[in-house]
Amino acid sequence: MRVAIASGKGGTGKTTVTASLARVWPGPLTAVDMDVEEPNLHLFLKPELAHSEQALMEVPEADESLCTACGACSEICQFKAISLLGETLLVFPEMCHGCGGCLMVCPAGALHPASRHLGEVLWGRADSAGFVMGRLRVGEAMSPPLMRAVNRRLQAMLTEEPGDVLVDAPPGVSCPAVSAVSGADLVLLVTEPTPFGLFDLRLAHQAFTPLGMPMAVVINRAGLGDEKVHDYCRRSGLPLLAEIPFDAEAASAYAQGQVLTDVLPTMRDLFKDLAAALPALAKPLREASHA
Amino acid sequence: MSIKIAVSSEGPGLDDMLDSRFGRAAGFVVVDPETMESTYLNNGAAQLRGQGAGIQAAEMVAGSGAKLVLTGFVGPKAFQALQAAGIQVGQDLQGLTVRQALDRYKAGQVQTAQAPNSAGRR
């Protein structure tokens, strides 16, 4: 089972929930930090990151002496990463999405593959769990290609040590968030019972619905705000699985990089119950394939 | 012989306002400064583009045959693309109509730029 922990709004407690679930998870587990722009799960799970590799993406490089200025590459590129202006071919490697189209259509052999550094993939162990994360290069604008590299590493780890996966997703509902939840059997949406929390929960619910996987909600900082998130969950058939109370002790533990389940006994029970509730909600497909 | 000039604009006519954005300008009025005959290039597609609007606009201007652009702000990639196409850039113009910008150029009050004047979006 692969569970993605997402939100619309940032700072609702995705990492708090992921780290706590990881601590009390009943079976073999790999924890993944897919928030490659601002990874922070490692600050809580404190993994031993014994391995790392650089992630690269294929981008075109031009040999101007071979270019016939036919414009085929410029025409196929949807991102203006390669552009023919008069007789001059310009390549903007930082804008390339790595589709390889230009390399395929060049009739003159004037383009060859080069690479752009996306960032690094780091992996190792956090206690009994596997752990993998990505760290985007400062200045790199696109995170999904690095997230795909993290996912490839995860798949290799799962081949050696099969088990469940918890994915800590980035906030928002744009490409990085959609990439992070893709392939999940269940998406846990972490929100808070405030107007901001509700607004972004609705965005996330709408954005992820077309992906077809089941979703459920965890309310963090319960006791704040109002009842409108509860109303929304009821109306739209989103199961509300847990409410983490708004609590100074929890905030203090978080600020010190502690996992809630390690320091607050009531949280241990809450997250054990949450972990136990997930398999029944996850896409049945994956369960069938285990049989 | 005069060169054709492309002015980034908010509308199709000489009395529409100059659009101070180059890449995401609504369009370009392409003018023969001697006859003041003009044509209009709609740049509406650029508004939908996540990236590359400046390069796309430079391609469009290059395709029109213009050899000079009058505009407000040009990002680094657009500037590089315009240079590659051999198009000169008169920038820093704002709050003028297309006609006023052309008059200012004809009066020798617009210098052509050697470097972009905006960080661009990406």
Interface residues (C-beta under 8 A of the other chain):
Chain A: S74 F79 K80 A81 S83 L84 L85 G86 T88 L90 F92 E94 M95 A141
Chain B: R49 Q51 G52 I55 Q56 A58 E59 A62 K77 Q80 A81 L82 A84 A85 G86 R122
